[in-house]
Each structure stands twice: as C-alpha cells, then as structure tokens.
C-alpha cells in the first residue's frame, strides 16, 4: 500500500463508492499518509465522496478520530452548501420558465437533480451551468439583471449579446445574485465552440429528458450526452488549461 502514489491511493479509495471492495488494510498507516490523501482529495474536491466510499465499505470505525471528524465536517459543509445551491437553482429555473425557457442542466446541476449521488452532499459544485437557446439569451440576461443579478462585465459588454453569439461564445459572462451562493453560467453551446462538432446544442436538446423538479420545468442531458459532456469538458477545459499553467 505504501508503494502506491497518493493519486493512485485516492483512486483506489474512491472506487469504493463504485462497489469495489475496500479493506482496513488499504488505509494509510500513519498521520503523514492520511495528510497526503486528504490534501489530494481536497485539491480535487472529492473529500465528501471519499467519505461515502469509506461508509459504504463499513470503514468509518477504522478511521483515526481526527480523520473521521475532518471528512464528516467536509461533508456537512458541502451538504449545507448544496442544499442552498438547489434552492438557488430552483429559483433560477422558475425565473427562466416565466420567459418560456426550459434550460438543460449541465454538470453538477444535472448530477444533483438527477440524483446520481446518495445525498446532495457527495458532489462538490462551484457554479450553476445551464444551456439555453441562443436566441433567448438577451431576454434571459435582461430578466436576471432585473431580478438583481450582477456581473463584472461593463454595461456595453452586457448588452452586446448579438456579438457574443456571432463570435461563437461558449457561455455568457458569469452572473451572480447577492442573495444566492454561486455564479451562474448561461451556455449557448454545451462545449467550446471549436470542438462543437463533438456535441452540439441541437443534439443535446433533442435527446434531453424533460422533468418537473420542485415545481419547475427543465431538461436533463441523456445519459450518453451527460457522460460525453463530462469527458469533453474535463479534457478540453480542465486538463488542457491545467497543462498551460
């Protein structure tokens, strides 16, 4: 166990959330080993899921008390954040529905609403990503600004929606409401425009699943498109941008 890299150890532990068996002998044997794993899991925002993997394999009682308290605290904080996130998402969808817009939920929003995780606390989410029709972007932006959302963009940039569409923008300038916890990204393309052929707006909407969630109407990507979008985004946004740092 000690010969494995921290990344491989974390991968092993997370596999416990996917029905792969874990044993107490797989766990770090000292404080230094635990600190490396928790630093790595924290950097990748998966500590709450790590907790679930241990819990699913009945290993919680095998953890040192300080490690147990740490991962329980991380889970509790994330659960509280995500319940507030879901409140914001429901309010946002309701606002869009008033304009006749049914957004396609992307990434973390889709995962939480779909119920992919045991509770709302296992998945870390940093913002709300939704896909909306390009021709309704200006109406949506104006409506959200009227609702109190703001952005760092200048007024000229905000109003220049037509130019944003024409130049092939991926998602609009992030916006945030002072009463809600996270930024909102209004996507008009599910992926970066230069790789749009991998997954187009039309394809995602065509195969999306219509649902009623908390009294609102929205769309979830098909299972295939959900996985495709996750992989494409992870490579072309997360991985390639990291490589340029």
Steps between C-alpha positions, in 0.01 A plus 500: 500500500780739586657456154197650322500871411253724681300538180470126453406455865225756469376328185495171688301651786250673272439172319336393824210729409455292183454165672869408501588339836730685739662358810654659808839377376464735200500808727805716579693377800609836642408868526732603219330258262155628593610861458621430146173331406283774650704777338458326166128434548447859610685636197273295274181575699419134567533475879120464545497215248799345677285496814227311313749243371619430854145494635380263229780259590434524876841658561394810693579334834849413371592866440704698755265731691652821363472368142141394559411843642667672205317314226169521689546877529581533130190303414277703732626830356456378144151368573391836642653681201329271251157527661533876463625444145187298420282783634679743269469264205125456556452876519709551186306240300172652617618840374596351163170313476322836530666587166402169343855363534564142610874482567710189454684443827870428461773346716441531874146633463404199288671259739318633807158523338541156340584355842828338396635514854362355824434851635558857387819506706726268300542717190695825520357770273647844442248667272177447308546404135191499279447482126244739349392586144736762350209709370367536855828599661433874494157461659644272767787737581267799525257307720773385738646849522154628589484228769816636660776293338819690425828439318846646472438572132435855386156609385619505139624142525173392659288648227713366217332158497480491121877536470551228760285262296661599170853445628417149618509554874478187716324643804401853588672717759440336841238675710424488872222609735602642841240281674614174343826308550638421152562649158280407204642419156250529215623266227389525140735216399552194722871488414764741374405626157813368326404143600125547465484219245559257786171597667272767358229704666241342271607143584492560873156663493359239261585209730450678832254367757221733609430502874299690758726581792381692804214645299721611210548373144851416387697254291766247592760378249451145381730259688725476191526877460555548873805272484620652172472853635688406816788343304522780242497770766753316717746475210459823304439729799642347817792292368625722218471819704690332783774397257553865401548621858 
